[in-house]
Amino acid sequence: MDQCRDSDSWLSANRDLRMDANHPMFAPERRQFHLDRYAFAKGYCADKTVLDGACGTGYGSALLAGCAASVIGIDMSQESVAYATKEYGGENVSFRKAFVELTPFEDNSFDVIVSFETVEHTLCPRSHMMEIARLLTPEEGLAIVSVPNRWGLTEQHFLDFDLALLRDVTTPFFSKVEYFRQNPQAHHAHGGIAPLLLKNPADAQCIIAVCRGPKKENVARDRYDFVREETYQVAFARHTDYLRATYRDKLSLSKRTVDRLRTVASVLSTGGRTRLLNRILFRSSPRAQRTGKGEQDTEC
């Protein structure tokens, strides 16, 4: 009972970053959305050796273990690993601390690797996919990866994934990739998981990639150097994006200020003080724009 309370307390304190889709403290629709993804992956895992990359609290690893020969879940958080071991550890499912980009496992160790909602949290997405390709068996190895689709950058997301970016990081390391869309069952016209319609990829809350044929020839000999180089490249690229966005915001503000000053100068030159006041007050007024009211109504 004490252990249960300890687990619940830890989960509650970390609920913004960690979730257990079997725990009632989380919204049912959110829980089902995550469970559906693992149920989809389970169809590929019968009698397979499986790695669950960034397994979090371990609920998904346990679900896969229902049909797999064995499942190992890895996560960067030792606390998550401890929770998963206590709540979901079993005869054919175990957990350990490791990063997906640099794992301690030998080449060709797994038949299936699952990594859901992970790669957007890293500064080295290609290293992420390369390590998965390294770990998979050469002939039948299969990876199932999911990303949020065009959610934007957040406090936790270093990259804003869409179909194009997902292709960029998967195709160098896999010879065949199938894409699926996932939407909530209850609140979307195209709920559930189904093949992605390439003519309208935006119609997907998340995109799932099923990757086959790992390209072993593209796996770098020095994994550590590859990760370091990519991390620096992406970090500098993100910093450049930030600087450009900041510059655009400042430029936009400057342009608006100059436009307003030009308006003031123009009106003053004609001596129209009342019109000046109205232009300043109503030029950017949403209500004035909607109703069409402005200088004429006010002057009356």
Backbone as CSV, one residue per row, in Angstrom:
resi,resn,N_x,N_y,N_z,CA_x,CA_y,CA_z,C_x,C_y,C_z
1,MET,0.830,-1.209,0.000,0.000,0.000,0.000,0.861,1.254,0.000
2,ASP,1.939,1.221,0.821,2.841,2.366,0.835,3.501,2.558,-0.525
3,GLN,3.897,1.433,-1.149,4.506,1.516,-2.466,3.537,2.115,-3.471
4,CYS,2.274,1.729,-3.358,1.255,2.263,-4.264,1.133,3.770,-4.080
5,ARG,1.108,4.227,-2.812,1.023,5.657,-2.556,2.258,6.381,-3.076
6,ASP,3.438,5.766,-2.920,4.662,6.374,-3.429,4.605,6.527,-4.944
7,SER,4.125,5.500,-5.628,4.017,5.558,-7.088,3.033,6.637,-7.518
8,ASP,1.904,6.690,-6.831,0.900,7.690,-7.175,1.415,9.104,-6.929
9,SER,2.136,9.290,-5.849,2.676,10.622,-5.533,3.692,11.054,-6.577
10,TRP,4.570,10.133,-6.959,5.565,10.471,-7.972,4.886,10.786,-9.298
11,LEU,3.898,9.970,-9.688,3.207,10.179,-10.958,2.466,11.509,-10.963
12,SER,1.842,11.837,-9.846,1.117,13.104,-9.762,2.070,14.287,-9.851
13,ALA,3.221,14.187,-9.203,4.195,15.287,-9.219,4.827,15.476,-10.588
14,ASN,4.836,14.418,-11.410,5.500,14.474,-12.720,4.520,14.325,-13.881
15,ARG,3.256,14.590,-13.643,2.225,14.296,-14.647,2.346,15.144,-15.905
16,ASP,3.045,16.274,-15.842,3.227,17.090,-17.042,4.204,16.450,-18.020
17,LEU,5.101,15.599,-17.519,6.104,14.966,-18.367,5.903,13.467,-18.501
18,ARG,5.275,12.838,-17.514,5.112,11.393,-17.503,3.643,11.042,-17.315
19,MET,3.208,10.040,-18.044,1.835,9.592,-17.846,1.789,8.078,-17.851
20,ASP,0.827,7.548,-17.145,0.533,6.119,-17.157,-0.873,5.982,-17.707
21,ALA,-0.983,5.466,-18.901,-2.281,5.414,-19.579,-3.253,4.438,-18.917
22,ASN,-2.791,3.700,-17.926,-3.688,2.833,-17.175,-4.145,3.468,-15.868
23,HIS,-3.691,4.685,-15.604,-3.993,5.328,-14.322,-5.144,6.315,-14.482
24,PRO,-6.131,6.271,-13.581,-7.321,7.127,-13.729,-7.085,8.602,-13.480
25,MET,-5.893,8.997,-13.018,-5.664,10.432,-12.804,-5.577,11.194,-14.123
26,PHE,-5.389,10.467,-15.237,-5.310,11.104,-16.550,-6.644,10.989,-17.274
27,ALA,-6.906,11.953,-18.150,-8.184,11.983,-18.860,-8.360,10.724,-19.706
28,PRO,-9.551,10.122,-19.698,-9.774,8.875,-20.444,-9.437,8.977,-21.925
29,GLU,-9.773,10.081,-22.572,-9.502,10.217,-24.007,-8.003,10.267,-24.284
30,ARG,-7.264,10.951,-23.434,-5.814,11.001,-23.608,-5.203,9.621,-23.395
31,ARG,-5.676,8.926,-22.386,-5.166,7.585,-22.112,-5.426,6.665,-23.300
32,GLN,-6.637,6.719,-23.839,-6.989,5.844,-24.948,-6.176,6.148,-26.187
33,PHE,-5.879,7.436,-26.407,-5.084,7.846,-27.567,-3.715,7.176,-27.541
34,HIS,-3.097,7.130,-26.370,-1.785,6.490,-26.233,-1.886,4.974,-26.296
35,LEU,-2.906,4.414,-25.682,-3.066,2.958,-25.710,-3.348,2.457,-27.124
36,ASP,-4.096,3.237,-27.905,-4.390,2.837,-29.287,-3.103,2.685,-30.098
37,ARG,-2.152,3.560,-29.852,-0.889,3.521,-30.580,-0.116,2.240,-30.260
38,TYR,-0.084,1.880,-28.996,0.604,0.647,-28.629,-0.163,-0.585,-29.108
39,ALA,-1.483,-0.504,-29.113,-2.269,-1.620,-29.634,-1.979,-1.826,-31.119
40,PHE,-1.796,-0.728,-31.844,-1.406,-0.800,-33.254,-0.055,-1.500,-33.396
41,ALA,0.910,-1.113,-32.572,2.252,-1.702,-32.638,2.239,-3.171,-32.230
42,LYS,1.353,-3.529,-31.339,1.300,-4.914,-30.854,1.081,-5.897,-31.996
43,GLY,0.383,-5.457,-33.021,0.131,-6.324,-34.160,1.380,-6.737,-34.911
44,TYR,2.494,-6.061,-34.655,3.759,-6.385,-35.322,4.733,-7.150,-34.413
45,CYS,4.322,-7.422,-33.177,5.283,-7.873,-32.156,5.146,-9.330,-31.727
46,ALA,4.254,-10.085,-32.322,4.042,-11.464,-31.871,5.328,-12.278,-31.963
47,ASP,5.743,-12.836,-30.809,6.934,-13.700,-30.708,8.221,-12.991,-31.108
48,LYS,8.270,-11.666,-31.031,9.445,-10.896,-31.412,10.196,-10.408,-30.171
49,THR,11.493,-10.121,-30.369,12.255,-9.408,-29.355,12.086,-7.923,-29.620
50,VAL,11.620,-7.194,-28.610,11.146,-5.825,-28.812,11.888,-4.866,-27.879
51,LEU,12.210,-3.697,-28.414,12.734,-2.589,-27.617,11.715,-1.460,-27.658
52,ASP,11.352,-0.959,-26.478,10.463,0.197,-26.378,11.317,1.399,-25.983
53,GLY,11.637,2.242,-26.976,12.519,3.374,-26.753,11.796,4.552,-26.146
54,ALA,12.313,5.079,-25.037,11.652,6.135,-24.264,10.309,5.623,-23.767
55,CYS,10.370,4.575,-22.983,9.166,3.848,-22.559,8.366,4.577,-21.497
56,GLY,8.943,5.603,-20.874,8.214,6.327,-19.840,7.886,5.441,-18.654
57,THR,6.607,5.389,-18.311,6.186,4.640,-17.124,6.018,3.146,-17.380
58,GLY,6.170,2.710,-18.611,6.206,1.287,-18.902,4.902,0.627,-19.265
59,TYR,3.805,1.379,-19.278,2.516,0.759,-19.583,2.487,0.179,-20.996
60,GLY,3.133,0.872,-21.943,3.151,0.391,-23.325,4.017,-0.841,-23.481
61,SER,5.142,-0.889,-22.791,6.003,-2.068,-22.836,5.253,-3.291,-22.336
62,ALA,4.495,-3.107,-21.261,3.724,-4.217,-20.711,2.657,-4.694,-21.685
63,LEU,2.048,-3.744,-22.404,1.040,-4.123,-23.394,1.675,-4.958,-24.506
64,LEU,2.840,-4.536,-24.978,3.528,-5.282,-26.033,3.972,-6.660,-25.544
65,ALA,4.317,-6.753,-24.271,4.785,-8.031,-23.703,3.692,-9.089,-23.693
66,GLY,2.438,-8.646,-23.912,1.349,-9.611,-23.955,1.444,-10.568,-25.128
67,CYS,2.232,-10.221,-26.158,2.375,-11.127,-27.297,3.832,-11.326,-27.707
68,ALA,4.728,-10.448,-27.284,6.131,-10.525,-27.690,6.865,-11.617,-26.925
69,ALA,7.964,-12.082,-27.510,8.811,-13.039,-26.795,9.476,-12.357,-25.610
70,SER,9.947,-11.130,-25.817,10.547,-10.353,-24.739,10.500,-8.880,-25.096
71,VAL,10.447,-8.039,-24.071,10.413,-6.595,-24.262,11.380,-5.955,-23.267
72,ILE,12.202,-5.045,-23.778,13.025,-4.197,-22.919,12.576,-2.772,-23.134
73,GLY,12.255,-2.085,-22.043,11.914,-0.671,-22.110,13.068,0.159,-21.601
74,ILE,13.434,1.203,-22.339,14.504,2.093,-21.894,13.972,3.512,-21.786
75,ASP,14.538,4.254,-20.835,14.152,5.647,-20.656,15.324,6.395,-20.036
76,MET,15.406,7.687,-20.318,16.504,8.494,-19.788,16.331,8.798,-18.302
77,SER,15.128,8.626,-17.781,14.836,8.950,-16.387,14.922,7.706,-15.520
78,GLN,15.810,7.728,-14.548,15.921,6.602,-13.629,14.657,6.452,-12.789
79,GLU,14.006,7.541,-12.473,12.760,7.478,-11.711,11.659,6.800,-12.512
80,SER,11.591,7.099,-13.806,10.614,6.424,-14.661,10.901,4.931,-14.740
81,VAL,12.177,4.585,-14.849,12.560,3.178,-14.904,12.153,2.469,-13.610
82,ALA,12.348,3.132,-12.475,11.966,2.533,-11.191,10.453,2.333,-11.117
83,TYR,9.693,3.336,-11.556,8.230,3.219,-11.570,7.799,2.068,-12.476
84,ALA,8.357,2.031,-13.696,7.982,0.996,-14.653,8.312,-0.400,-14.130
85,THR,9.469,-0.534,-13.513,9.869,-1.840,-12.986,8.905,-2.302,-11.906
86,LYS,8.529,-1.379,-11.024,7.631,-1.736,-9.926,6.218,-2.035,-10.412
87,GLU,5.737,-1.239,-11.363,4.351,-1.367,-11.794,4.158,-2.397,-12.908
88,TYR,5.182,-2.583,-13.765,4.959,-3.378,-14.964,6.043,-4.420,-15.254
89,GLY,7.054,-4.510,-14.426,8.078,-5.515,-14.664,7.514,-6.928,-14.588
90,GLY,8.071,-7.835,-15.386,7.572,-9.212,-15.396,8.583,-10.161,-15.995
91,GLU,8.134,-11.382,-16.236,9.046,-12.411,-16.735,9.648,-12.051,-18.086
92,ASN,8.851,-11.470,-18.961,9.360,-11.168,-20.305,9.412,-9.672,-20.599
93,VAL,9.371,-8.845,-19.549,9.483,-7.399,-19.734,10.342,-6.815,-18.618
94,SER,11.339,-6.036,-19.021,12.244,-5.417,-18.055,12.567,-4.002,-18.504
95,PHE,13.169,-3.228,-17.595,13.405,-1.812,-17.869,14.809,-1.424,-17.411
96,ARG,15.405,-0.480,-18.135,16.721,0.020,-17.761,16.897,1.439,-18.275
97,LYS,17.821,2.158,-17.664,18.079,3.534,-18.070,18.991,3.542,-19.281
98,ALA,18.589,4.266,-20.330,19.408,4.422,-21.532,18.764,5.475,-22.420
99,PHE,19.567,6.060,-23.289,19.084,7.005,-24.287,18.912,6.263,-25.611
100,VAL,17.857,6.580,-26.334,17.620,5.907,-27.613,18.757,6.191,-28.593
101,GLU,19.335,7.364,-28.535,20.376,7.742,-29.494,21.679,6.968,-29.284
102,LEU,21.930,6.531,-28.055,23.157,5.799,-27.728,22.818,4.712,-26.717
103,THR,22.493,3.551,-27.206,22.111,2.456,-26.313,23.316,1.546,-26.050
104,PRO,23.230,0.713,-25.022,24.335,-0.207,-24.718,24.234,-1.556,-25.418
105,PHE,23.282,-1.716,-26.325,23.017,-3.016,-26.915,23.899,-3.270,-28.143
106,GLU,24.092,-4.539,-28.431,24.874,-4.957,-29.598,24.082,-4.743,-30.887
107,ASP,24.796,-4.725,-32.016,24.133,-4.653,-33.323,23.141,-5.804,-33.468
108,ASN,22.050,-5.535,-34.207,21.097,-6.586,-34.600,20.468,-7.294,-33.397
109,SER,20.164,-6.541,-32.349,19.672,-7.150,-31.111,18.160,-7.338,-31.062
110,PHE,17.407,-6.613,-31.914,15.950,-6.611,-31.775,15.264,-6.833,-33.124
111,ASP,14.103,-7.483,-33.043,13.259,-7.666,-34.230,12.399,-6.433,-34.494
112,VAL,11.905,-5.827,-33.409,11.015,-4.670,-33.511,11.464,-3.623,-32.498
113,ILE,11.476,-2.368,-32.942,11.741,-1.260,-32.026,10.611,-0.247,-32.149
114,VAL,10.054,0.119,-31.017,8.973,1.090,-30.935,9.513,2.340,-30.251
115,SER,9.201,3.506,-30.803,9.607,4.770,-30.183,8.538,5.816,-30.471
116,PHE,7.658,6.018,-29.504,6.504,6.892,-29.700,6.712,8.255,-29.041
117,GLU,6.442,9.306,-29.819,6.493,10.677,-29.309,7.821,10.937,-28.597
118,THR,8.906,10.595,-29.272,10.232,10.706,-28.670,11.149,11.637,-29.453
119,VAL,11.211,11.451,-30.759,12.256,12.089,-31.554,12.133,13.614,-31.583
120,GLU,10.926,14.147,-31.354,10.769,15.606,-31.313,11.389,16.218,-30.054
121,HIS,11.692,15.364,-29.079,12.277,15.836,-27.817,13.802,15.846,-27.847
122,THR,14.399,15.470,-28.964,15.848,15.352,-29.024,16.439,16.340,-30.014
123,LEU,17.693,16.703,-29.785,18.422,17.568,-30.715,19.174,16.769,-31.765
124,CYS,19.012,15.452,-31.752,19.724,14.622,-32.740,18.773,13.574,-33.324
125,PRO,17.799,14.001,-34.122,16.796,13.075,-34.647,17.357,12.017,-35.595
126,ARG,18.368,12.378,-36.385,18.951,11.388,-37.296,19.749,10.344,-36.526
127,SER,20.420,10.775,-35.486,21.121,9.823,-34.622,20.127,8.846,-33.996
128,HIS,18.985,9.369,-33.644,17.908,8.562,-33.074,17.523,7.440,-34.032
129,MET,17.262,7.803,-35.282,16.849,6.807,-36.266,18.003,5.893,-36.666
130,MET,19.213,6.426,-36.696,20.369,5.604,-37.050,20.608,4.512,-36.005
131,GLU,20.450,4.868,-34.752,20.651,3.868,-33.692,19.593,2.772,-33.768
132,ILE,18.374,3.165,-34.095,17.320,2.169,-34.270,17.675,1.219,-35.410
133,ALA,18.159,1.765,-36.526,18.561,0.922,-37.658,19.705,-0.010,-37.262
134,ARG,20.638,0.475,-36.471,21.766,-0.359,-36.032,21.294,-1.554,-35.200
135,LEU,20.314,-1.328,-34.356,19.882,-2.350,-33.410,18.975,-3.412,-34.020
136,LEU,18.346,-3.091,-35.154,17.383,-4.022,-35.740,18.091,-5.148,-36.499
137,THR,17.426,-6.289,-36.524,17.928,-7.398,-37.338,17.860,-7.008,-38.805
138,PRO,18.834,-7.432,-39.617,18.947,-6.909,-40.990,17.806,-7.294,-41.917
139,GLU,17.282,-8.490,-41.813,16.304,-8.973,-42.796,14.884,-8.541,-42.463
140,GLU,14.440,-8.862,-41.260,13.038,-8.639,-40.896,12.855,-7.498,-39.899
141,GLY,13.924,-6.805,-39.563,13.820,-5.745,-38.563,12.847,-4.647,-38.949
142,LEU,12.091,-4.180,-37.966,11.011,-3.221,-38.225,10.954,-2.205,-37.087
143,ALA,10.780,-0.954,-37.436,10.649,0.117,-36.448,9.298,0.804,-36.610
144,ILE,8.720,1.188,-35.486,7.458,1.930,-35.489,7.681,3.194,-34.668
145,VAL,7.601,4.334,-35.344,7.923,5.621,-34.735,6.741,6.565,-34.932
146,SER,6.439,7.352,-33.918,5.362,8.339,-34.076,5.839,9.711,-33.644
147,VAL,5.239,10.743,-34.262,5.535,12.137,-33.927,4.239,12.940,-33.943
148,PRO,4.173,14.007,-33.160,3.048,14.944,-33.302,3.175,15.671,-34.635
149,ASN,2.062,15.946,-35.267,2.075,16.545,-36.603,1.767,18.032,-36.532
150,ARG,2.817,18.846,-36.721,2.672,20.301,-36.803,2.057,20.886,-35.532
151,TRP,2.569,20.460,-34.391,2.105,21.010,-33.118,2.826,22.305,-32.770
152,GLY,3.882,22.624,-33.503,4.676,23.786,-33.167,5.734,23.458,-32.128
153,LEU,6.583,24.422,-31.864,7.621,24.246,-30.853,7.032,24.517,-29.473
154,THR,7.413,23.703,-28.520,6.929,23.853,-27.152,8.118,23.847,-26.202
155,GLU,7.833,23.904,-24.920,8.903,23.844,-23.930,9.642,22.512,-23.997
156,GLN,8.971,21.477,-24.497,9.569,20.147,-24.529,9.941,19.691,-25.937
157,HIS,9.430,20.340,-26.960,9.676,19.920,-28.342,10.737,20.814,-28.982
158,PHE,11.879,20.237,-29.297,12.939,20.983,-29.970,12.659,21.132,-31.463
159,LEU,11.850,20.230,-32.019,11.584,20.225,-33.452,10.081,20.166,-33.695
160,ASP,9.643,20.879,-34.723,8.227,20.877,-35.107,8.063,19.903,-36.277
161,PHE,7.721,18.667,-35.958,7.654,17.633,-36.987,6.403,17.753,-37.840
162,ASP,6.575,17.437,-39.116,5.487,17.190,-40.047,5.931,16.024,-40.924
163,LEU,5.152,15.716,-41.950,5.492,14.565,-42.786,6.843,14.748,-43.466
164,ALA,7.126,15.944,-43.944,8.384,16.181,-44.654,9.588,15.943,-43.755
165,LEU,9.538,16.463,-42.545,10.665,16.278,-41.634,10.788,14.816,-41.204
166,LEU,9.665,14.151,-41.000,9.711,12.733,-40.636,10.349,11.912,-41.760
167,ARG,10.021,12.255,-42.991,10.669,11.582,-44.128,12.171,11.835,-44.133
168,ASP,12.551,13.056,-43.838,13.972,13.414,-43.864,14.799,12.578,-42.903
169,VAL,14.218,12.218,-41.760,15.008,11.497,-40.762,14.846,9.979,-40.847
170,THR,13.826,9.506,-41.572,13.625,8.054,-41.668,14.209,7.451,-42.946
171,THR,14.041,8.120,-44.080,14.446,7.503,-45.348,15.947,7.265,-45.493
172,PRO,16.824,8.064,-44.845,18.246,7.708,-44.961,18.609,6.374,-44.325
173,PHE,17.743,5.872,-43.439,18.108,4.683,-42.673,17.168,3.495,-42.892
174,PHE,16.147,3.672,-43.733,15.211,2.575,-44.012,14.818,2.598,-45.487
175,SER,14.737,1.421,-46.074,14.458,1.333,-47.501,12.968,1.441,-47.818
176,LYS,12.118,1.165,-46.840,10.678,1.268,-47.067,10.016,1.823,-45.809
177,VAL,9.205,2.868,-46.002,8.513,3.486,-44.870,7.047,3.698,-45.246
178,GLU,6.157,3.202,-44.420,4.713,3.432,-44.572,4.269,4.428,-43.510
179,TYR,3.374,5.334,-43.894,2.932,6.372,-42.968,1.447,6.200,-42.651
180,PHE,1.123,6.375,-41.392,-0.246,6.274,-40.912,-0.599,7.539,-40.140
181,ARG,-1.865,7.884,-40.174,-2.349,9.003,-39.376,-3.029,8.480,-38.122
182,GLN,-2.942,9.245,-37.050,-3.693,8.926,-35.840,-4.410,10.165,-35.355
183,ASN,-5.700,10.014,-35.099,-6.527,11.067,-34.530,-7.355,10.490,-33.395
184,PRO,-7.788,11.337,-32.472,-8.651,10.844,-31.398,-9.930,10.242,-31.956
185,GLN,-10.380,9.171,-31.332,-11.592,8.492,-31.803,-12.826,9.379,-31.665
186,ALA,-12.927,10.086,-30.531,-14.186,10.736,-30.193,-14.382,12.096,-30.852
187,HIS,-13.289,12.817,-31.124,-13.424,14.216,-31.530,-12.794,14.516,-32.874
188,HIS,-12.849,13.572,-33.783,-12.272,13.830,-35.104,-13.041,13.029,-36.144
189,ALA,-13.278,13.657,-37.280,-14.024,12.980,-38.344,-13.302,11.735,-38.834
190,HIS,-11.959,11.758,-38.750,-11.157,10.605,-39.167,-10.440,10.040,-37.946
191,GLY,-11.195,9.591,-36.971,-10.619,9.081,-35.735,-9.936,7.748,-35.917
192,GLY,-9.014,7.449,-35.011,-8.314,6.174,-35.050,-7.050,6.231,-35.880
193,ILE,-6.540,5.049,-36.238,-5.300,4.921,-37.007,-5.620,4.330,-38.371
194,ALA,-5.124,4.971,-39.408,-5.372,4.520,-40.778,-4.237,5.038,-41.657
195,PRO,-4.071,4.468,-42.871,-3.034,4.978,-43.777,-3.166,6.481,-43.996
196,LEU,-2.047,7.157,-44.000,-2.036,8.611,-44.165,-2.372,8.986,-45.601
197,LEU,-3.271,9.935,-45.760,-3.613,10.441,-47.081,-2.580,11.487,-47.468
198,LEU,-1.700,11.147,-48.403,-0.591,12.030,-48.741,-1.059,13.342,-49.350
199,LYS,-2.262,13.349,-49.920,-2.761,14.602,-50.490,-3.200,15.579,-49.405
200,ASN,-3.377,15.083,-48.201,-3.789,15.954,-47.108,-3.147,15.494,-45.802
201,PRO,-1.808,15.559,-45.697,-1.131,15.055,-44.499,-1.429,15.860,-43.246
202,ALA,-1.932,17.090,-43.430,-2.239,17.899,-42.252,-3.415,17.323,-41.474
203,ASP,-4.192,16.449,-42.117,-5.357,15.851,-41.469,-4.915,14.687,-40.581
204,ALA,-4.007,14.956,-39.687,-3.505,13.947,-38.750,-2.961,14.653,-37.530
205,GLN,-3.431,14.257,-36.376,-2.879,14.837,-35.154,-1.482,14.293,-34.888
206,CYS,-1.305,13.009,-35.159,0.013,12.386,-35.069,0.253,11.546,-36.320
207,ILE,1.517,11.379,-36.663,1.900,10.533,-37.793,2.721,9.364,-37.263
208,ILE,2.375,8.169,-37.720,3.101,6.962,-37.351,3.843,6.455,-38.586
209,ALA,5.118,6.167,-38.429,5.929,5.616,-39.523,6.296,4.181,-39.197
210,VAL,5.964,3.273,-40.099,6.370,1.864,-39.981,7.533,1.672,-40.950
211,CYS,8.709,1.433,-40.400,9.958,1.465,-41.178,10.537,0.063,-41.319
212,ARG,10.822,-0.328,-42.562,11.387,-1.651,-42.833,12.699,-1.505,-43.617
213,GLY,13.484,-2.570,-43.596,14.717,-2.592,-44.364,15.766,-1.646,-43.838
214,PRO,16.280,-1.863,-42.628,17.310,-0.960,-42.101,18.541,-0.924,-42.992
215,LYS,18.983,0.292,-43.318,20.147,0.484,-44.182,21.415,0.470,-43.330
216,LYS,21.947,-0.715,-43.141,23.101,-0.868,-42.266,24.321,-0.095,-42.782
217,GLU,24.382,0.081,-44.101,25.528,0.778,-44.673,25.576,2.258,-44.295
218,ASN,24.448,2.800,-43.832,24.407,4.211,-43.456,24.611,4.447,-41.964
219,VAL,24.874,3.381,-41.236,25.144,3.517,-39.804,26.605,3.925,-39.622
220,ALA,26.822,5.034,-38.944,28.177,5.554,-38.765,29.007,4.630,-37.878
221,ARG,30.284,4.541,-38.185,31.168,3.716,-37.363,31.358,4.332,-35.980
222,ASP,31.507,5.643,-35.946,31.670,6.336,-34.668,30.339,6.987,-34.290
223,ARG,29.538,6.259,-33.537,28.217,6.764,-33.167,28.324,8.006,-32.293
224,TYR,29.266,8.027,-31.393,29.400,9.151,-30.471,29.725,10.440,-31.234
225,ASP,30.602,10.362,-32.190,30.952,11.531,-32.979,29.759,12.006,-33.795
226,PHE,28.987,11.072,-34.351,27.809,11.415,-35.146,26.798,12.159,-34.284
227,VAL,26.564,11.670,-33.081,25.604,12.305,-32.176,26.078,13.703,-31.793
228,ARG,27.345,13.829,-31.439,27.867,15.140,-31.040,27.747,16.153,-32.178
229,GLU,28.124,15.752,-33.381,28.086,16.674,-34.508,26.655,17.099,-34.824
230,GLU,25.742,16.133,-34.842,24.357,16.484,-35.153,23.746,17.363,-34.073
231,THR,24.046,17.072,-32.822,23.502,17.870,-31.722,23.919,19.326,-31.852
232,TYR,25.195,19.566,-32.161,25.657,20.940,-32.350,24.978,21.588,-33.550
233,GLN,24.854,20.854,-34.647,24.237,21.416,-35.843,22.791,21.832,-35.585
234,VAL,22.037,20.948,-34.959,20.623,21.244,-34.706,20.472,22.351,-33.670
235,ALA,21.328,22.330,-32.660,21.257,23.369,-31.636,21.521,24.750,-32.246
236,PHE,22.546,24.855,-33.099,22.834,26.137,-33.738,21.718,26.536,-34.708
237,ALA,21.147,25.560,-35.399,20.037,25.861,-36.307,18.831,26.391,-35.538
238,ARG,18.541,25.773,-34.405,17.419,26.245,-33.579,17.699,27.647,-33.056
239,HIS,18.950,27.905,-32.670,19.304,29.233,-32.181,19.148,30.271,-33.290
240,THR,19.551,29.908,-34.503,19.395,30.811,-35.647,17.917,31.094,-35.911
241,ASP,17.081,30.069,-35.827,15.636,30.262,-35.990,15.099,31.245,-34.959
242,TYR,15.574,31.093,-33.735,15.126,31.990,-32.667,15.530,33.436,-32.964
243,LEU,16.775,33.619,-33.393,17.242,34.973,-33.695,16.455,35.582,-34.853
244,ARG,16.168,34.780,-35.875,15.399,35.289,-37.015,13.992,35.680,-36.590
245,ALA,13.374,34.835,-35.757,12.020,35.143,-35.280,12.026,36.420,-34.451
246,THR,13.042,36.582,-33.599,13.154,37.798,-32.790,13.340,39.021,-33.674
247,TYR,14.185,38.895,-34.706,14.428,40.001,-35.628,13.143,40.381,-36.365
248,ARG,12.393,39.358,-36.809,11.132,39.638,-37.514,10.157,40.375,-36.608
249,ASP,10.078,39.951,-35.352,9.167,40.606,-34.420,9.558,42.067,-34.218
250,LYS,10.862,42.309,-34.065,11.316,43.686,-33.872,11.092,44.513,-35.126
251,LEU,11.347,43.924,-36.293,11.147,44.637,-37.545,9.681,44.984,-37.740
252,SER,8.821,44.044,-37.392,7.397,44.282,-37.529,6.955,45.429,-36.629
253,LEU,7.470,45.439,-35.399,7.129,46.520,-34.482,7.647,47.857,-35.007
254,SER,8.877,47.846,-35.514,9.452,49.080,-36.058,8.647,49.595,-37.236
255,LYS,8.244,48.678,-38.120,7.482,49.087,-39.299,6.130,49.679,-38.888
256,ARG,5.477,49.058,-37.911,4.197,49.589,-37.451,4.371,50.983,-36.862
257,THR,5.466,51.177,-36.118,5.726,52.484,-35.511,5.959,53.552,-36.576
258,VAL,6.771,53.202,-37.593,7.042,54.150,-38.670,5.762,54.484,-39.423
259,ASP,4.935,53.493,-39.718,3.677,53.749,-40.419,2.784,54.691,-39.624
260,ARG,2.726,54.475,-38.310,1.885,55.337,-37.481,2.415,56.779,-37.469
261,LEU,3.728,56.925,-37.390,4.320,58.270,-37.395,4.072,58.970,-38.721
262,ARG,4.137,58.208,-39.818,3.846,58.811,-41.120,2.401,59.299,-41.181
263,THR,1.501,58.535,-40.605,0.100,58.941,-40.568,-0.064,60.229,-39.779
264,VAL,0.616,60.294,-38.629,0.534,61.495,-37.804,1.045,62.714,-38.567
265,ALA,2.200,62.542,-39.214,2.784,63.662,-39.957,1.876,64.112,-41.084
266,SER,1.259,63.153,-41.774,0.385,63.486,-42.893,-0.832,64.268,-42.434
267,VAL,-1.446,63.833,-41.337,-2.648,64.505,-40.853,-2.321,65.879,-40.300
268,LEU,-1.191,66.005,-39.598,-0.799,67.300,-39.061,-0.558,68.318,-40.162
269,SER,-0.064,67.845,-41.280,0.237,68.766,-42.377,-1.020,69.379,-42.960
270,THR,-2.171,68.722,-42.767,-3.432,69.267,-43.276,-4.221,69.952,-42.175
271,GLY,-3.700,69.945,-40.954,-4.363,70.635,-39.858,-5.569,69.904,-39.320
272,GLY,-5.733,68.637,-39.654,-6.917,67.912,-39.198,-6.709,67.245,-37.859
273,ARG,-6.828,67.975,-36.781,-6.570,67.416,-35.461,-7.600,66.350,-35.073
274,THR,-8.855,66.608,-35.418,-9.891,65.621,-35.073,-9.657,64.324,-35.819
275,ARG,-9.310,64.453,-37.107,-9.027,63.252,-37.882,-7.803,62.535,-37.347
276,LEU,-6.815,63.283,-36.880,-5.630,62.668,-36.284,-6.031,61.814,-35.093
277,LEU,-6.858,62.386,-34.220,-7.282,61.649,-33.041,-8.014,60.379,-33.428
278,ASN,-8.893,60.484,-34.394,-9.653,59.310,-34.808,-8.774,58.263,-35.472
279,ARG,-7.826,58.713,-36.288,-6.936,57.752,-36.927,-6.135,56.978,-35.892
280,ILE,-5.654,57.675,-34.879,-4.871,57.021,-33.833,-5.730,56.055,-33.030
281,LEU,-6.965,56.489,-32.701,-7.819,55.672,-31.848,-8.429,54.495,-32.580
282,PHE,-8.787,54.689,-33.853,-9.604,53.694,-34.520,-8.883,52.921,-35.612
283,ARG,-7.677,53.259,-35.958,-7.006,52.574,-37.063,-6.825,51.093,-36.770
284,SER,-6.457,50.769,-35.545,-6.221,49.368,-35.196,-7.325,48.798,-34.333
285,SER,-8.456,49.522,-34.235,-9.529,49.026,-33.387,-10.273,47.893,-34.064
286,PRO,-10.297,46.693,-33.475,-11.034,45.577,-34.092,-12.508,45.897,-34.250
287,ARG,-13.077,46.626,-33.257,-14.501,46.944,-33.329,-14.783,47.875,-34.495
288,ALA,-13.915,48.859,-34.675,-14.110,49.792,-35.785,-13.993,49.087,-37.110
289,GLN,-13.050,48.117,-37.192,-12.881,47.380,-38.443,-14.093,46.516,-38.737
290,ARG,-14.680,45.941,-37.666,-15.839,45.060,-37.883,-17.071,45.854,-38.273
291,THR,-17.288,47.003,-37.602,-18.536,47.752,-37.821,-18.427,48.764,-38.927
292,GLY,-17.180,49.077,-39.322,-17.000,50.114,-40.336,-17.109,51.516,-39.770
293,LYS,-17.238,51.619,-38.417,-17.342,52.925,-37.793,-15.958,53.492,-37.574
294,GLY,-15.863,54.789,-37.639,-14.562,55.411,-37.452,-14.704,56.890,-37.391
295,GLU,-14.002,57.564,-38.260,-13.934,58.997,-38.179,-15.308,59.668,-38.331
296,GLN,-16.092,59.178,-39.319,-17.343,59.868,-39.594,-18.286,59.800,-38.408
297,ASP,-18.471,58.583,-37.837,-19.384,58.424,-36.719,-18.923,59.236,-35.510
298,THR,-17.612,59.238,-35.265,-17.119,59.946,-34.094,-17.259,61.455,-34.258
299,GLU,-16.976,61.931,-35.406,-17.095,63.354,-35.634,-18.538,63.817,-35.493
300,CYS,-19.475,62.956,-35.820,-20.864,63.332,-35.625,-21.177,63.420,-34.138
